[in-house]
Amino acid sequence: MRKELETVKTLLNDFLVLMDNRTTFFLVSNEKVLPKILDWNLTIWRNRWQSFNEKSNDLTHWFELLRTSESAIMKIGRRTIKEDQYFFTVFFLKNFQKHLEVHKKESIKIDAGTRYYVADLFGFLFKLITEFEETDSLDEKEFMWNNIPVGWKITKDNLEDKENLFSKILLHEFLDWAIIRVQMGKDFDPLLNDLSVNLFPEVDPRTWAVILTFCFLVFDPNNRVKSVIEQPWSFGYDFGAMVFAVSEGETIEQKLEAMELQREDLRKTKAQKAYELGILLFPNVFEKKLLAKYVEEAYSLEYPEDSPKERRRVAILTIFNGILANLKG
């Protein structure tokens, strides 16, 4: 068995090296290339964890094979992003989605519990999405996000759906990544902003950003609200364009006023969604007694009128009072 695995490993490594001689279009559009590599990856993944369970002497070989197949997947994904972003969304992402959907229940029992194939593979997809987001083409980004399945986005309904693994896995990937970005202390983080806005489509971006910032920033345990207010808040902006048409007999001013009222109603609805999601995900932070303490601390703080810190203090008070109104009991 070991000799056969050595041969397979050599062939896979040769394939990885020779991949540079193939066009990106060939790698992603040919049904016998990327889909086949994904199928190989699944087979290797199964054997890697089966050999782990059996304490097999072949474990190291399967581990190396899995690393090689995963490297091939990442290499193809990165080439599509670098050479033609359209290829990433139309070919690479579509093939990846199809593979994950077909094998979403693939799992194996190990000592620590159950390991899901899609959870392992999703980490690579999330990394590629963040790399794609660092490109400059706004149209390509919008096109890509429109092709991420609605069922994968992070919403309260998706997370509460016991059959929906994708949203839960994507949430886990995002939170592990976002906590580091928040703690970097940037004045503005466009990458974090874009991912937050697009992965959490139902919540108000600013409200949700304040909730995550409060949960993730390093703080003085005796002055948590003050600590968070006095550090940079690096995301929470929706830069969507406003497009409208003026009806006959209607002035532009009237139209803008009506649209502003609609936007405010939508913002309130989305803020409510953010409160509910915050309570669901961070119950230990947004517990009633703690929230009352945070509100009291926020009221006691004083900053110059209309200063950034004062605006943050008011924002925190508004959000914490909103969360308190949604807590049961």
N, C-alpha and C positions, 0 to 999 in steps of 0.2 A: 504493500500500500504506500509506504513511504517513497519508494522509487517513482511510482505513478504521480504522487503529489509534487515531487521535485520537478518532474517533466512538465506538469501543468503550470507550476510556478514559473518555470523558464519561458514557456510559451506566452503566458500572460505578461511577463516582463518585456518580452520581445515585442508583443503587441503594443504595449504602452510606449515603448521607444519609437516604434515605426508609425505610431499614430500621427506624428508630426509630418509624415509624408502624404497624409490624406487631407483632402479639403474639409473644411468645417461643414459645408453643405452635405458632403457624402456621409460624414459621421452622424449627423442628426436627422437626415431625411431618409436614409436607407433603413428599411425595417429590419434588416439583418445585422445592424450595428448597435445603435444605442439600446433598443429594446432587448437585444440579445445579451448585451453587457449587464443590463439590469437583472435579467433572468439568471445569469451566471452569479451575480452578486447575491441573489436570494439563496441559491443552492449552496454557495460557499458559506453564507451566514448561518444556514441551518446546520451544516457540518461543523462549523467552528464552535457553536454552542453545544451541539451534541457531543463533540469530543471533550468539551469542558465538563459536561455532566458525567461522562464516562471516565474522566481523568486519563484520557488517551495519550499515548506517546506522540500522536500526530497533531496534538493541539497547536504547537508552535507553527507547523506548516500551514494549517488552516488559518491561523491568525495572520500569517504573512500573505496568504492568498487573498484574504478579505481586504487587507490593507492595499494590495495591488489593484483589486477590482474597484475599490472605493476611490483610489487615486485616478483611475481611468475615467470614472464618472465625473469627478471634480475637474479633471483636465478638459474634458469635452465641454462641460458647463462654462468654464472660464474662457475657453476659446470662443464660444458663441457670444459671450458678453463683450469680449475684446474686439472681435472681428465684425460681428453683425448682430446687434442687439435684437433685431427682429427674429433671428434664428433662435435666440434664447426663449422668447415667449411662445412663438408659434410651433417650434419643433421640440426643443429640449424640455420646456416646462410641460407641454402637452403629454409627451412620453412619460415624464416623471409622474404626473398626475394619474395617468392611466395605470401605471405600475403600482402606485400606492393604493389606489382604489381597489384594484383586483386583489391585492394582498394585505388589505387592512386588518384582517383577523389573524394573520400569520404570527404565531407566538411560540415560545418554548418555555417549559418549566425549568427553572434553575434553583439553586439553593436558596437564594434570597427572594424567590417569588416567581413572577412571570415576566419574561422579556419580550417586548413587541418589536417586530422587524421595522414597522413604520416609524417607531420612536427613534431607532438608531439612524435610519436613512434620512429622517426629517432634519437632523442636525446639519447635514450637508446642504440640503435645499435651503435652509434658513441662511446659512453662510453665503450661498450664491445670491440669494435675494438681497442681502446687505451689500454685496459687491456690485450687483446690478444697480442698486440705488445710488451708488457713488458716481454713476455716469452723469453726464450733463444734459441728456436729452429728456426734457419734460414730457414730450409726447410719448416717447418709448416707455417711460415710467408709468404714465397713466394707462397705456395699453396693457402693460404687464399686470398692474393691479386689477384691471378689469377682467383679467383672465385667471385670477386666483379665485377658486370656487367660494361662493358665499358661505357654504357650510364649513369652510376652513377658517373663516374670520372669527375673531374672538368677541363673542356676544354672550350675554347671560343665558339666552335660550340654548345656544350651541354648547356651552359649558355644562348646562344641566341635562343635556341629552346624553344618556348613558351609552348610547351607541356611537356617539361622535368622539372618536379618539383624536382626530386631526386638530380640532380647535384646542383641546387640552394640551396636546404636544406642542403646538405652535405657541400657546401661552407660556409653557415652561421654557421654551427656547428664547422667547422674547424677554421674559423677566430676568433670566440668567444674564442675558446680554445687556439689557437696559440698566440694571443696577450699577454696572461698571460705567456706562455712559453718563448716568446722572451724577455719579460721584466724581467724575472728571472735572466738574466745576466750570464748564464752559459758559460763556454768556449766551451763546446760541449754538445748538447742535442740530443742523439741518437733517442729518441722517436719522437721528432719534426722532425728530419731529415728523418726518415723512412716514417712518414705520409705525409710529404711534397713531397717526391720523388714519392710515390705510388698514392697519390690522384691527383697529377698534372702531368700526364704522358707525356704531349707534350712539357713541358717547360724545359729549361736548369736548373738543380737544383741550381747551384750557382747563376745564374742570378736572378732566382725567389726568392731565399733566401735573396739576397741583397735588392730586391724590398720590400719584406715583412718586413725585418729588418728596412729599412728606414721609412716605414709607421708606424711601431709599437713601436719602441724604444722611450723612453722619451727623449726630446731634449730641448736645449736652443733655444727659438724662434728666437734669433738674430744670432745664429751660428748652424743651424740645421745639416749641413754636418759635421762640426767639432765634434759635439756631437755624431753623429752616428759612425764616424770613430774611436772615442776614447773609444767606448764600445765594449764588446765582440760580435762577430758574431757566433752564436752557431750551425748553420746548413747550408746545401747546398752542401752536399757531396754525390756523386754517387759511391757506392762501388761495382757496378756490375763487375763480373769477365769477363776477356777477354779470349774467347775460339776461337782457330783458327787451321786450318790445312795448312800445307805448300805443294804447288803443286810441281810436278816434275820439276826440273830445276830452282826452286826458292829458294833463301836462306832465313833463318829466319830473317835476317836484312831487306831484301827487303819486306818480308811480314809485318813485324812490321811497316816499314815506310809507306807502302800502307794503313795499318789499321789506323795509326795515322792520315793520311790525311782524311780518311773516317770519323773518329771520330771528327776531327775538322770541317768538313763540316756539320756533324750532330749537333754539338754543336752550330754552327752559326744559323742553322735552328731553333733549339730549343730556342736559345736566342731571335730570332725574335718573336717566339710564346710568350715568357715571356714578351717582350715589349708590344705586343698587348693586352695580358691579364691584364697587369698592367694598361694600359690606360683605359681599359674597367671597371676595378673594382675600381680604385682610381683616377678618373678624377680630383678631387679637389687637389690632391697632385701633379699629373703630368700634370699640366696646363703649357702651353708654357712659360708664363712670369715667373712663379715660377721656372721652370726647368732651364731657362737661369740664374736665380739668383743662383741656386744650383751649376751650372757648374762654374760660376764665383767664387763662394766661394771655390770650390774644387781646382781650379787653383791657388788660392791665398795661400793655405795651404802648409806648408813645413815640411817634416819629413825625418829622416835619410834614405838614399838609402837602398832598400831591407828590410826595417823594416816592421812588420805587418801593421802598420798604413799607411805607404806609399803604400803598396799593396792594402789596402782597398780604399785609395784615388784614385788610378788608376782604380780600379774596378768600383767605383761609377761614375767616369768620363766616362768610356766606356759605362756603362749602360745608364746614362742620355743622352749622345749624341745619343745613339741608339734609345731611346724613342723619343727624339726630332725629329729625322729623320722620325719617324712614325706618328707624330702629323699632323693633317690636318689643313689648314688655316694659 
